[in-house]
Amino acid sequence: MKIDFQQFDDQQMLTDTLSAQKFLTGTYNDCANECASPKLRDELMSILAEEHQIEAEVFAEMSKRGWYPTQQAPQEQIQQAKQKFSNLLSQL
C-alpha cells in the first residue's frame, strides 16, 4: 500500500507547528497545576518554559513573514488593561 503524503508549504507547516505548541503548552500547564510532586512540577515547569519559547519563536517567524498579522493596541487600551489587572491584584 502506497501512502501519498500531502506536501505542506512553509506557511502550513508553521501554522501546524504553532497549533501543536499551543496544545502542548496547555497540556503541560494542566499537568503542572495538578501535580502533587514538587520535583515533578519543577520539571514540568521547565519543559513548559521551553515549549513557550518555541511557541514564541514560531509566532515571531510567522509574524515576520506576514502570516500572523497583529495590530498595535492604542495606548489608551493598554492603560485600561494595566489598570484593570492592577485593580485585580490589589483585591487579592
N, C-alpha and C positions, 0 to 999 in steps of 0.2 A: 504494500500500500504506500503510495507516494503522498507525502504531506506537502501541500503548497502553502508556504509561509508568505503572508502578505508583507510587502516591503513598506516600511514606515519611513516617512521623511523626517528631517530633524525636528520640525515643529511637533509632529505627532509623538515622536519619542520623548521629547522634553515634557509635553503635556501629560503623557502617561507616567513619566517619572515623577512629576510634581504631584499627581494624584496619588501615586503609591507612597510618596513621602508623607503626604497629609494623613493617609491611612495609618502608616507606621507610627508617626508621632502621636496620633490619637490613641493607638493601641498601647504604646509604651507608657504614655501618660496614665491611662486607666490602670495598667498593671502596677505602676509605681504608687499610685494613690491607694491601691488596695493591698499593698504588700506589707506583711507583718514582720518581715525580717529587715532590720536596718541595713545590714550588709548588702542584701539583695536589692533593696530600694536604692542604695547609693549606686550600685552597678547599673540599675535600670535608668537612673537619672543621668548617669554618664553617657549611656547609649542614647538616651533621649536628646541630650545636648548635641551629640554628633549628628543625629538624624535631622535636628532643626538646622544645623549648619549646612548640611547637604541640601535641605529644602530651600534655604535662603540663597544658596549658590545657583540652584536650578531656576528659582524665581528671577534672580538678577540676570541670568543669561537670557531667559525668555523676555524679560523687560527690555534688555539691551537690543534684542532683535525685533522689538515691536510686537511680540506675540502675546504679551500680557500687559496691555497699557493700563496705567493708573493715572489718576488726576491728583494734583496737589489740592489739599483741603485749604479753604480760605482761613486766614489767621483767626478770624472770629470763631469758626467752628473748632479750631484747635484749642483756643482758650476755653470755650464752653466744655469741651471734653475734659480738659485738665481740671476745671472747677468741679465738674460732676464727680470725677474719681477722687479728687481731694476731699470732697464732702463725704463720699462713701467711706474713705479711710478714717476720717475723723469720727465717724459713728461707730467704729469697731471697738 
